[in-house]
C-alpha cells in the first residue's frame, strides 16, 4: 500500500509531524500495537491519507489526530502543527513538586530556628 509514490508510510508521517522523536520509535510503536489508523492496528509500512484518524499511545498518553496534510520529510514545529488536527484529551495536570529543604555544605549544624523551619517545610 505504501509503495504508491504519493502515500507516505505511517511511521514516517508520525515522525515527520513530530509526534515521536525518531522514526525508529514510530516504527516500534506501530509494531507494538500502539498506533491505530481509523480504529485498526497498523504496521509501520501502512499508508496514511488525508482524513485518517491516527491514535498513538506514547509516553503514557494517547494522542488522537486527524490527518490534514501529508508530508514525507520532517518539518518544523509550526508546519507540523498544520498537518493534523489534534483531538487528544488534555494531559493530566502536573503534580506540584514539594519544596525540598536545602542547606549549603559547610554551613555547620542547624540552629534550633533552622531546625524548626526545616521541620515546617517537611510538614511535621
Residue frames as a rotation matrix with the C-alpha (Angstrom) as fourth column:
UNK 1
0.565 0.825 0.000 0.00
0.825 -0.565 0.000 0.00
0.000 0.000 -1.000 0.00
UNK 2
0.631 -0.368 -0.683 2.78
0.073 -0.849 0.524 2.45
-0.773 -0.381 -0.508 0.87
UNK 3
-0.295 -0.776 0.557 4.63
0.705 0.217 0.676 1.66
-0.645 0.592 0.483 -2.33
UNK 4
0.546 0.517 0.660 2.46
0.811 -0.523 -0.261 4.29
0.210 0.678 -0.705 -4.06
UNK 5
-0.394 -0.833 0.389 4.53
0.722 -0.542 -0.430 7.42
0.569 0.111 0.815 -4.59
UNK 6
-0.292 0.322 0.901 2.02
-0.196 -0.942 0.273 9.88
0.936 -0.097 0.338 -3.12
UNK 7
0.772 0.635 0.028 1.13
-0.195 0.194 0.961 7.95
0.605 -0.748 0.274 0.06
UNK 8
-0.215 -0.903 0.372 3.66
-0.739 -0.099 -0.667 8.21
0.639 -0.418 -0.646 2.93
UNK 9
-0.290 0.014 -0.957 4.20
0.425 0.898 -0.116 5.42
0.857 -0.441 -0.267 5.44
UNK 10
0.749 0.659 0.065 2.51
0.203 -0.322 0.925 5.86
0.631 -0.679 -0.375 8.81
UNK 11
0.497 -0.617 -0.609 5.78
0.824 0.118 0.554 5.58
-0.270 -0.778 0.568 10.76
UNK 12
-0.539 -0.712 0.451 7.39
0.826 -0.553 0.114 8.21
0.168 0.434 0.885 8.55
UNK 13
-0.020 0.619 0.785 4.40
0.260 -0.755 0.602 10.55
0.965 0.216 -0.146 8.84
UNK 14
0.840 0.328 -0.432 4.22
0.467 -0.033 0.883 10.24
0.276 -0.944 -0.181 12.65
UNK 15
0.061 -0.915 -0.400 7.92
0.906 -0.118 0.407 11.14
-0.420 -0.387 0.821 12.84
UNK 16
-0.504 -0.287 0.814 7.64
0.742 -0.626 0.239 13.92
0.441 0.725 0.529 10.24
UNK 17
0.195 0.668 0.718 4.92
0.065 -0.740 0.670 15.77
0.979 -0.084 -0.188 12.17
UNK 18
-0.573 -0.678 0.461 6.87
-0.371 -0.287 -0.883 15.41
0.731 -0.677 -0.087 15.43
UNK 19
0.614 0.756 0.227 4.56
-0.614 0.276 0.740 13.04
0.497 -0.593 0.634 17.33
UNK 20
0.877 -0.471 -0.094 7.64
0.434 0.695 0.573 10.90
-0.205 -0.543 0.814 18.08
UNK 21
0.517 -0.752 -0.410 11.29
-0.407 -0.636 0.655 11.90
-0.754 -0.172 -0.635 18.41
UNK 22
-0.612 -0.772 -0.171 12.67
-0.567 0.277 0.776 9.30
-0.552 0.572 -0.607 15.99
UNK 23
0.004 0.588 -0.809 11.36
-0.937 0.285 0.202 7.29
0.349 0.757 0.552 13.07
UNK 24
-0.620 -0.266 -0.738 12.53
-0.089 0.959 -0.271 4.09
0.779 -0.102 -0.618 14.70
UNK 25
-0.932 0.356 0.065 10.44
-0.068 0.003 -0.998 4.97
-0.356 -0.934 0.021 17.78
UNK 26
-0.163 0.900 -0.403 7.44
-0.923 -0.284 -0.261 5.45
-0.350 0.330 0.877 15.50
UNK 27
-0.123 0.056 -0.991 8.06
-0.657 0.744 0.124 2.09
0.744 0.666 -0.055 13.81
UNK 28
-0.919 -0.244 -0.309 8.47
0.071 0.669 -0.740 0.39
0.387 -0.702 -0.598 17.19
UNK 29
-0.663 0.743 0.091 5.17
-0.466 -0.314 -0.827 1.90
-0.586 -0.591 0.554 18.35
UNK 30
0.051 0.669 -0.741 3.47
-0.988 0.140 0.058 0.54
0.142 0.730 0.669 15.22
UNK 31
-0.377 -0.274 -0.885 4.93
-0.307 0.938 -0.160 -2.94
0.874 0.211 -0.438 15.73
UNK 32
-0.990 -0.054 -0.127 3.88
0.104 0.311 -0.945 -2.88
0.090 -0.949 -0.302 19.39
UNK 33
-0.309 0.951 0.017 0.27
0.855 0.270 0.443 -2.13
0.417 0.151 -0.896 18.51
UNK 34
-0.340 0.119 -0.933 0.33
0.681 -0.653 -0.332 1.42
-0.649 -0.748 0.140 19.88
UNK 35
-0.789 0.087 -0.608 -0.71
-0.413 -0.808 0.420 3.03
-0.454 0.582 0.674 16.59
UNK 36
-0.251 0.785 0.567 -4.20
0.699 0.552 -0.455 2.73
-0.670 0.282 -0.687 15.13
UNK 37
-0.947 0.068 -0.313 -5.44
-0.264 -0.722 0.640 4.25
-0.183 0.689 0.702 11.89
UNK 38
-0.289 0.939 -0.185 -9.24
-0.803 -0.132 0.582 4.51
0.522 0.317 0.792 11.68
UNK 39
0.476 0.547 0.689 -9.55
-0.873 0.392 0.292 2.05
-0.110 -0.740 0.664 14.57
UNK 40
0.973 -0.143 -0.180 -7.27
0.088 0.955 -0.285 -0.67
0.212 0.261 0.942 13.17
UNK 41
0.451 -0.892 0.027 -3.78
-0.061 0.000 0.998 -1.60
-0.891 -0.452 -0.055 14.35
UNK 42
0.973 -0.133 -0.187 -1.31
-0.200 -0.092 -0.975 -0.98
0.113 0.987 -0.116 11.58
UNK 43
0.445 -0.892 0.079 2.20
0.851 0.449 0.272 -1.99
-0.278 -0.053 0.959 10.60
UNK 44
-0.088 -0.561 -0.823 4.89
0.268 -0.809 0.523 0.66
-0.959 -0.175 0.222 10.02
UNK 45
-0.914 -0.352 0.201 4.51
0.259 -0.126 0.958 0.43
-0.312 0.927 0.207 6.22
UNK 46
-0.017 0.985 0.171 0.77
0.938 0.075 -0.339 1.23
-0.347 0.154 -0.925 6.24
UNK 47
-0.658 -0.181 0.731 -0.10
0.560 -0.767 0.314 4.21
0.503 0.616 0.606 4.08
UNK 48
-0.353 0.527 -0.773 -1.74
0.649 -0.457 -0.608 7.29
-0.674 -0.717 -0.181 5.57
UNK 49
-0.413 0.317 0.854 -4.21
0.764 -0.390 0.515 9.52
0.496 0.865 -0.081 3.73
UNK 50
-0.901 0.191 0.388 -5.81
-0.298 -0.925 -0.236 12.91
0.314 -0.328 0.891 4.38
UNK 51
0.044 0.986 0.163 -8.81
-0.788 -0.066 0.612 12.47
0.614 -0.156 0.774 6.66
UNK 52
0.071 -0.085 -0.994 -7.47
0.311 0.949 -0.059 9.39
0.948 -0.305 0.094 8.50
UNK 53
0.732 0.117 0.671 -7.77
-0.590 -0.382 0.711 9.34
0.340 -0.916 -0.211 12.29
UNK 54
-0.009 -0.834 -0.551 -4.47
0.069 0.549 -0.833 8.31
0.998 -0.046 0.053 13.88
UNK 55
0.898 0.219 0.383 -4.36
-0.374 -0.082 0.924 7.20
0.234 -0.972 0.008 17.52
UNK 56
0.075 -0.953 -0.294 -0.92
0.023 0.297 -0.955 6.96
0.997 0.065 0.044 19.09
UNK 57
0.989 0.094 -0.112 -0.20
0.107 0.062 0.992 5.81
0.100 -0.994 0.051 22.64
UNK 58
0.158 -0.975 0.158 3.12
0.494 -0.060 -0.868 7.37
0.855 0.215 0.472 23.55
UNK 59
-0.758 -0.598 0.262 4.75
0.054 -0.457 -0.888 8.37
0.650 -0.658 0.379 26.85
UNK 60
-0.791 0.456 -0.408 1.74
0.570 0.307 -0.762 7.31
-0.222 -0.835 -0.503 28.91
UNK 61
-0.319 0.676 -0.664 -0.67
-0.282 -0.737 -0.614 9.46
-0.905 -0.009 0.426 26.91
UNK 62
-0.131 0.331 0.934 -2.96
0.845 0.531 -0.070 8.82
-0.519 0.780 -0.349 23.96
UNK 63
-0.640 -0.081 -0.764 -2.76
-0.278 -0.902 0.329 11.27
-0.716 0.423 0.555 21.07
UNK 64
0.055 0.716 0.696 -5.72
0.767 0.415 -0.489 11.39
-0.639 0.561 -0.527 18.68
UNK 65
-0.458 -0.274 -0.846 -5.05
-0.266 -0.866 0.425 13.33
-0.848 0.419 0.324 15.48
UNK 66
0.623 0.614 0.484 -6.83
0.408 0.273 -0.871 13.71
-0.667 0.741 -0.080 12.15
UNK 67
-0.419 -0.854 0.310 -4.52
0.685 -0.072 0.725 13.98
-0.597 0.516 0.614 9.14
UNK 68
0.637 0.611 -0.469 -4.99
0.164 -0.703 -0.692 17.23
-0.753 0.364 -0.548 7.18
UNK 69
0.684 -0.497 -0.534 -1.76
-0.728 -0.419 -0.542 17.28
0.046 0.759 -0.649 5.17
UNK 70
0.907 -0.407 0.112 0.73
0.404 0.914 0.049 14.65
-0.123 0.001 0.992 4.03
UNK 71
0.583 -0.809 -0.082 4.44
-0.813 -0.580 -0.056 15.24
-0.003 0.100 -0.995 4.50
UNK 72
0.829 -0.342 -0.443 7.32
0.145 0.896 -0.419 12.93
0.540 0.283 0.793 3.66
UNK 73
-0.239 -0.969 -0.068 10.22
0.485 -0.058 -0.873 14.72
0.841 -0.241 0.484 5.34
UNK 74
-0.039 0.159 -0.987 10.50
0.990 -0.128 -0.060 16.02
-0.136 -0.979 -0.152 8.89
UNK 75
0.056 0.170 0.984 9.23
0.447 -0.885 0.128 19.59
0.893 0.433 -0.125 9.13
UNK 76
-0.865 -0.391 0.314 9.48
-0.032 -0.582 -0.813 22.36
0.500 -0.713 0.491 11.70
UNK 77
-0.773 0.544 -0.327 7.03
0.540 0.294 -0.788 22.59
-0.333 -0.786 -0.521 14.58
UNK 78
-0.436 0.669 -0.602 4.89
-0.437 -0.742 -0.508 25.42
-0.787 0.042 0.616 13.09
UNK 79
-0.423 0.247 -0.872 4.47
-0.861 0.189 0.472 23.50
0.282 0.950 0.133 9.81
UNK 80
-0.903 0.051 -0.427 3.89
0.126 0.981 -0.149 20.21
0.412 -0.188 -0.892 11.66
UNK 81
-0.731 0.659 -0.176 1.01
0.109 -0.141 -0.984 21.77
-0.673 -0.739 0.032 13.61
UNK 82
-0.226 0.641 -0.734 -0.74
-0.864 -0.480 -0.154 22.49
-0.451 0.599 0.662 10.30
UNK 83
-0.688 -0.165 -0.706 -0.51
-0.590 0.693 0.414 18.84
0.422 0.702 -0.574 9.19
UNK 84
-0.558 0.537 -0.633 -3.05
0.564 0.805 0.185 17.49
0.609 -0.253 -0.752 11.68
UNK 85
0.053 0.643 0.764 -5.97
-0.575 -0.606 0.550 18.43
0.817 -0.468 0.337 13.89
UNK 86
-0.859 -0.461 -0.224 -5.31
-0.063 0.529 -0.847 17.40
0.509 -0.713 -0.483 17.49
UNK 87
0.199 0.973 0.115 -8.39
-0.483 -0.004 0.876 15.84
0.853 -0.230 0.469 19.13
UNK 88
-0.429 -0.467 -0.773 -6.44
0.387 0.678 -0.625 14.45
0.816 -0.568 -0.110 22.09
UNK 89
0.742 0.594 -0.311 -7.85
0.521 -0.218 0.825 14.73
0.423 -0.774 -0.472 25.59
UNK 90
0.564 -0.560 0.607 -5.98
-0.568 -0.797 -0.206 17.31
0.599 -0.229 -0.767 27.68
UNK 91
-0.265 -0.727 -0.633 -2.97
0.120 0.627 -0.770 15.95
0.957 -0.280 -0.079 29.56
UNK 92
0.551 0.441 -0.708 -3.46
0.729 0.159 0.666 15.27
0.406 -0.883 -0.234 33.27
UNK 93
0.825 -0.250 0.507 -2.38
-0.352 -0.929 0.113 18.16
0.443 -0.272 -0.854 35.49
UNK 94
-0.062 -0.937 -0.343 1.18
0.124 0.334 -0.934 18.01
0.990 -0.101 0.096 36.68
UNK 95
0.689 0.228 -0.688 1.70
0.674 0.148 0.724 17.38
0.267 -0.962 -0.052 40.34
UNK 96
0.759 -0.427 0.490 3.36
-0.460 -0.886 -0.061 20.19
0.460 -0.179 -0.869 42.23
UNK 97
0.117 -0.817 -0.564 6.90
0.437 0.552 -0.710 19.38
0.892 -0.164 0.422 43.29
UNK 98
0.895 0.233 -0.381 7.29
0.437 -0.282 0.854 19.87
0.091 -0.931 -0.354 47.03
UNK 99
0.579 -0.706 0.408 9.93
-0.570 -0.708 -0.416 22.30
0.583 0.008 -0.813 48.23
UNK 100
0.596 -0.475 -0.648 12.98
0.600 0.799 -0.035 20.47
0.535 -0.368 0.761 49.49
UNK 101
0.947 -0.316 -0.063 14.86
-0.156 -0.621 0.768 21.87
-0.282 -0.717 -0.637 52.45
UNK 102
0.589 -0.793 0.159 18.41
0.594 0.291 -0.750 22.59
0.548 0.536 0.642 51.37
UNK 103
0.864 -0.432 -0.258 21.39
-0.045 -0.577 0.815 23.71
-0.501 -0.693 -0.518 53.39
UNK 104
0.639 -0.719 -0.273 24.70
-0.593 -0.234 -0.771 24.75
0.490 0.654 -0.576 51.97
UNK 105
0.609 -0.532 -0.588 27.57
0.579 0.805 -0.129 22.41
0.542 -0.262 0.798 52.57
UNK 106
-0.444 -0.882 -0.159 29.79
0.721 -0.246 -0.648 23.51
0.532 -0.403 0.745 55.38
UNK 107
-0.024 0.514 0.857 27.07
-0.222 -0.839 0.497 25.66
0.975 -0.179 0.135 56.92
UNK 108
-0.864 -0.362 0.350 27.52
-0.415 0.117 -0.902 23.76
0.286 -0.925 -0.252 60.14
UNK 109
-0.756 0.594 -0.276 24.98
0.655 0.689 -0.311 22.27
0.006 -0.416 -0.909 62.41
UNK 110
-0.214 0.731 0.648 21.47
0.319 -0.575 0.754 23.78
0.923 0.368 -0.110 62.08
UNK 111
-0.925 -0.008 0.380 20.36
-0.324 -0.504 -0.800 26.08
0.198 -0.863 0.464 64.84
UNK 112
-0.674 0.735 0.069 17.14
0.418 0.457 -0.786 25.46
-0.609 -0.501 -0.615 66.72
UNK 113
0.023 0.670 -0.742 15.43
-0.425 -0.665 -0.614 28.05
-0.905 0.330 0.269 64.49
UNK 114
-0.480 -0.285 -0.830 16.82
-0.877 0.165 0.451 26.41
0.009 0.944 -0.329 61.31
UNK 115
-0.997 0.080 0.022 15.64
0.078 0.994 -0.083 23.00
-0.028 -0.081 -0.996 62.50
UNK 116
-0.331 0.934 -0.135 12.10
0.237 -0.056 -0.970 24.31
-0.913 -0.353 -0.202 63.16
UNK 117
0.024 0.293 -0.956 11.96
-0.798 -0.571 -0.195 25.84
-0.603 0.767 0.220 59.66
UNK 118
-0.770 -0.351 -0.534 13.12
-0.605 0.668 0.434 22.57
0.204 0.657 -0.726 58.11
UNK 119
-0.862 0.490 0.130 10.51
0.346 0.757 -0.554 20.63
-0.370 -0.433 -0.822 60.08
UNK 120
-0.075 0.866 -0.494 7.81
-0.170 -0.499 -0.850 23.09
-0.983 0.021 0.185 58.98
UNK 121
-0.235 -0.078 -0.969 8.79
-0.955 -0.166 0.245 22.64
-0.180 0.983 -0.035 55.31
UNK 122
-0.934 -0.165 -0.317 8.62
-0.230 0.957 0.179 18.86
0.274 0.240 -0.931 55.71
UNK 123
-0.107 0.994 0.005 5.12
-0.508 -0.059 0.859 19.21
0.854 0.090 0.512 57.15
UNK 124
-0.275 -0.048 -0.960 5.88
0.609 0.764 -0.213 17.80
0.744 -0.643 -0.181 60.58
